Amino acid sequence: MIANVRKGSLNLDWNAQWIGWDRQQDVVPCFWKVFTLPQKQISSAVLQITAKGVYEASLNASRVGEFIFAPGWTVYEKRLQYQCYDVSSQLKQGENRLEVLVGKGWWKSPLPGWANEEQKKMYHQRNTALLAQLNIVYEDGETTVICTDGSWQVQESAVRFSEIYDGEIYDAAYIADASDAVTILNESFEQLIPQQGSEVRMQERLSPVGIFTAPNGERILDFGQEITGYVEVSVTAQKGQRVSLSFGEVLDKDGNFYNANYRGAKSQYEYFCCNGKQSYHPFFTFYGFRYVRINAFPGGVEQAQADHFTGIVLHSQMERTGSITSSNPLLNQLCENIVWGQKGNFLDVPTDCPQRDERLGWTGDAQAFVRTACFNYDCERFFAKWMADLAADQGEDGYVPHVVPDVIHAPKASAAWGDAATICPWEVYLAYGNKEILQNQYESMTKWVDYITNTTTTQFLWTGGEHYGDWLGLDAPSGSYKGSTREDFIASAFYAHSVSLVIKAGRVLGKDVSMYETLYDKIQDAFRKTYPTFTTQTECVLAAQFCLTDHVQAAADQLAQMVQECGVQLQTGFVGTPYLLHVLSRYGYTKLAYSLLLRQEYPSWLYPVTKGATTVWEHWDGIMPNGEFWSTDMNSFNHYAYGAVADWIYGVAVGINPVEDAAGYERVRIAPMPNESLDWLDVSLKTRKGTIRSAWNKQGESFRYTIHTPVDAEIVIAGKKHLVAAGSYIYYSPINT
């Protein structure tokens, strides 16, 4: 129905109704409406739209907007984004057709893939739904509003199946022979919010670097880079011919296709051709891959050529801000791998991995990587939306889920994972200087530390909880995924750290934080009395990093000794690794920190690079030295958490850091810590105040420092402070300093 509204500006409140289809099936429905517009000039036309599921709208056969997987993944019960698109150029006088495909997306998928059958059934039984409203204003001031209502029709689409984990099946020759009336749904409007996050978009198009026949005879594409996205196929074919693809991250030791580590994710790609020249890429699913096995192709798989295929990279819209280059090619590749890992996992939420039956917003990974993320990209908007979902998913008692949005529903929160509630807001504030981040999240931050205070079994420590420990620590007992660091030690350390961040945030906001200052002092005192000695690398790291010992230098000394005694190797997991190099360099072991960074043998950051990695691995030995895989159960080759090491390169090796009382790089401290193991290191960082550059290189018996700062800065060279105004500077210092 077309509603003619009085002259004047439109009321953008929702006049539409939620509509759906009462058929439970896997075929993606196409909702459509044909309408006629008068012979009048259009001044503006805005399509307001959202869905329960993921949608793609087209107006007169032209796609609306660039947002892939709109409306995005949020805590749907409390926050469902809607989008507004300017469609004035797509409308015409006379007859128009608006179509909207609505796929399952995250709304109707069995998240996670390894959930129990009851949970899977619950998600699968959900119905997708559409809400849309086209607001048109003519030059004479008249308005027309076209809403989803009972006048819309729905029919099967050519997308015969689509699901996040299991892929997509598309029949280009399919033509619906009938339409049904839509069902009016009694769905709430209360959770609707304007678009808050960064849109997921097509970002890059990659051609395969090669196509080859594997030893077992299979035809395989190599894109040369692990990406998150999908493949576009372009082919001339006959109706009914088929393109079938499978996706994998790595090859096995014999050079054959491998994707057993995808676990339950089918990751199908089935395209049934029509007649003639055609192109296709999936609508509502994505894959994590470098290699693609061609299972079927028109005329036979041997007819498939590299130029039939294009890899399309998807991730949230973010501006690249940081870059690192050095004299070491392996280190350069590691830094590129870290960037690609961020791109591959920043797809609307910070996922752990993009390929297997998981792809969840793990809080522990996000807090470990957030500082590096904000160096590499401007991701303030990305994190602002996700942190708002964290607060929405937070329990009334302050409980923070393990993943956000929460589809796991674990009974208890975990240290270091739940601490994303405090760490992420503070790091994003430091990077961009936006107090609104802290204002929006401050209640969530305080609720989190209050949760610990109210659930611990030991006052002023955190005991009695259930935690992930130092996840994947290399010192783990046999058969365990957790390292050997005491879980109560980790929990109590992060308790102290989170309280300290609440204090800092409260001071920025002008809050009374005296209660938390007293609490922090008591936690620190209790920690020092309870944990006077340290038994693992991670315990030394946390005690020193969070200043929870009266003998911080001794803790760093012990850490250095542990690292050296095991052959200059790290043994830390998800909890200790992000801070490891920071503690070493801060307390006199910069050379040892560089040795760990540049180590090529397992375990190390560069070991995966020597094995051909193009993203960061979940396990240091995802591919073991003998070519075998660590496991099939939990072995992602695109897991960004260990990429947190890049923040040491930005913040220590070239020494770029915001000043806490001048967040957002209003002022900056640049204190490079060079080492002879590199001939040169050059880093640039685009901030809201301009681009900072810090570089150094060896010149004979001296280091030459080239620094550009767009703001006033404290520059520290060889222990000497220089207070300088904005500008460019060159300094020299003897190597032995």
FENRALIN-V38741 format. One line per field, one symbol per residue. ss: DSSP state (H for helix, E for strand, C for the rest). burial: b if it has 9 or more other C-alpha atoms within 8 Angstrom, else e. A space follows every 50 residues. Layout:
ss=???
burial=???
This chain:
ss=CEEEECCCCCCCCCCCCCEECCCCCCCCEEEEEEEEECCCCEEEEEEEEE EECEEEEEECCEECCCCCCECCCCCCCCCEEEEEEECHHHCCCEEEEEEE EEECCCCCCCCCCCCCHHHHHHHHCCCCEEEEEEEEEECCCCEEEEECCC CCEEEECCEEEEECCCEEEEECCCCCCCCEECEECCCCCCCEEECCCCCE EEEEEEECCEEEECCCCCEEEEEEEEEEEEEEEEEEECCCCEEEEEEECE ECCCCCEECHHHCCCCCEEEEECCCEEEEECCCCCCEEEEEEEEEECCCC HHHCCHHHEEEEEEEECCEECEEEEECCHHHHHHHHHHHHHHHHHECCCE CCCCCCCCCCCEHHHHHHHHHHHHHHEECHHHHHHHHHHHHHHCCCCCCC CCECCCCCCCCCCCCCCCCHHHHHHHHHHHHHCCHHHHHHHHHHHHHHHH HHHHHCCCCCCCCCCCCCCCECCCCCCCCCCECCCCHHHHHHHHHHHHHH HHHHHHHHHCCCCHHHHHHHHHHHHHHHHHCCCCCCHHHHHHHHHCCCCC CHHHHHHHHHHHHHHCCCCCCCCCCCHHHHHHHHHHCCCHHHHHHHHHCC CCCCCCHHHHCCCCCCCCCCCCECCCCCECCCCCCCCCCHHHHHHHHHHH HHHCCEEEECCECCCCCEEECCCCCCCCCEEEEEEEECCEEEEEEEEEEC CEEEEEEEECCCEEEEECCEEEEECCEEEEEEEECCC
burial=eeeeeeeeeeeeeeebbbbbbeeeeebbbbbbbeeebeeeebbbbbbbbb bbbbbbbbbbeebbeeebbbbbbbbbebbbbbbebbbbeebebebbbbbb bbbbbbbbbbbbbebeeebbbebbeebbbbbbbbbbbbbebbbbbbbbbb bbbbbbbbbbbbbbbbbbbbbbbeeeeebebbbbbeeeeebbbeebbbbb bbbeebbbbebebbeeebbbbbbeebbbbbbbbbeebbbebbbbbbbbbb bbeeebbbbebbbbbebbbbbbbbbeebeeebebbbbbbbbbbbbbbbee beebebebbbbbbbbbbbeebbebebeeebbbbbbbbbbbbbbbbbbbbb bbbbbbbbbbbbbbbbbbbbbbbbbbbbbbbbbbbbbbbbbbbbeeebbb bbbbbbebeeeebbbbbbbbbbbbbbbbbbbbbebebbbebbebbbbbbb bbbeebeeebbbbebebbbbbbbbebeeeeebbbbebbbbbbbbbbbbbb bbbebbbebeeebeebbebbebbbebbbeeeeeeeebbbbbbbbbbbbbe ebeebbbbbbebbbeeebbbbbbbbbbbbbbbbbbebebbebbbbbbbbb eebbbbbbbbeebbbbbbbbbbbbeeebbbebeebbbbbbbbbbbbbbbb bbbbbbbbbeebbbbbbbbbbbbbeeebbbbbbbbbbebbbbbbbbbbee ebbbbbbbbbbbbbbbbeeeeeeeebeeeeeebebee
